[in-house]
Every structure is written in C-alpha cells, then in structure tokens.
Amino acid sequence: MMLALMLIGAHWLCDYPLQGQFLFDAKQSGRLRVYHLIAHSGIQGAGVAVVTGNVLLELTEWLAHTIIDEAKVRGRTTFAQDQALHIVCRALWLGYLVVSVALLSGQSISVWWR
C-alpha cells in the first residue's frame, strides 16, 4: 500500500510543482514544444525510478507519459482523462513490481495482497 501511495505522490509532485508554469506552457506550443514535453515526461520517469529503483519502469513511464500528454495537447483527451490514464499507469507499474517480486521470491502472488 505504501508503494502505491508513493507512486501516486510522485506523480502529483512531478505533474504539479516540478512541472511549473514554464514547462506546462512550453509543452503546449512553441519551437521546442516536443523537447519540453519529453523533458517533463523524463521528470515523471525519474520520479518512478526514485520510488521503485527500476530503470525499465522509468523508461516505460517516460514513454507512456509522453504519449498521454501529447494526446491531451492535441485535444484527444480531457484533463480528467489524462490524469486517470497516468494513475492507471502507476497501477500497472505497481502490479508489475508485485508480480516480479513474487516470482523472484518463489511466493504466491496472493501473499502480497493480504
């Protein structure tokens, strides 16, 4: 449960105070729009890496966050849908970690859900 809260907290920290108005505006439009979008998504990936210690999840978050935010910039998703998709990704990362740890330790996955 604590890991889930940390993943969500890292998302909020990276999506609000660590994004700031400059990155929010710059990833919407401008000459370096894509660069700023990738930079913001990289901050999100770093947040996942700090919480999980997993480079694969960091890179996966970086890519997923870029795709999700680009969809919002293009008007294909609303703000609420954007945030829901980010939280779904965090749930997927958590599920991956639980299954990985259970498999590596030889335990049943049901042990982790008690």
N, C-alpha and C positions, 0 to 999 in steps of 0.2 A: 504494500500500500504506500509506503514511504517513497519508493522509487517512482510510482505513478504521480504522486504529488510533486516530486522534484522535476519530473519531465514536464508537467504542465506549468509549474512555476518558472522553469527555464524558458518555456515558450513565451509566457507573458512578459518576462523580463526582457527577452530578446526582441519581441514584437512591439513593445511599447517604449520603455525608457532607453534601451540600447539602439533602437531604430532612429528615434528622433525625427523632428520635422524635416531636416535636410534630406535624409535618406528616403523618407516617405514621399516627399515631393520629387526627388531626383529619379526614383524608380518608376514614376508615373509618366514622365516626359523628359525630353532633353536629349542632347547629343550623346551622353554616356548613360542613357536610361538602362540598357541591358547590363552594363557594368555594375551600376548601383543595385540593380535587382539581384545580381549574382553575389555582390558583397553582402547585402542584407541576408540573403539565404545562407551564405557562409557563416555569418554570425549565429544563425539558428543551428546550423550543423555543429558549430563549436560548442553551443550550449548542450546539445545532445551528447557530444563527446565528453564534456566535463562531467555530466551526470552519469553516463554509462561506461565510460572508458573504452568505448567500442568505435574504432575507426570506420568499419563498414556501415554502422548506423549513422555516423557523422556524415559520410558521403551520400548515403541514401536520403537523409533528411535534407541535405543541401540541394539535391536534385528535386526531391518532392516539393520542397518549399518554393523553389524557383518556378516550377510548373504551376503550382496552386496560385501563387501571387501573380504570375503572368495572366492566368485566366481571369483573375479579379481586375487587373489593369485593363484587359480587353473587354471588360463588361460581361463576361460569360458567367460569372458568379457574383453573388452579393457579398457584403461584408460578413454576414452571419454564416453563409455557406463556406466562405474562405476560412473562418475561424473553426467551424465544425470539421472541415477537412484536415486542418492542422492538428486538431485534437484526435481525430481518427488515426492519423499517422503516429502520434505519440502512443496510442493504444496498441497499434501494430508493433512498434518498436519494443514496447513492454512485453507483448506476447512473444516476440522473437527471443527476447532475453530469458524469459521464464522457460520456454521450451528448450533453449540452448543449455541453460544451466541444468535443467532436469536430465537432459540426455547425457550431458558430460558427467554428471554425478551418478548416473545409473538409477536415479529415483523416478518414481511415477510422477507425472505432471500433477496429479490430484493432490500430492503432498503440498504443493506450492499454493493451493487455493483454499487451504484450511484457515 
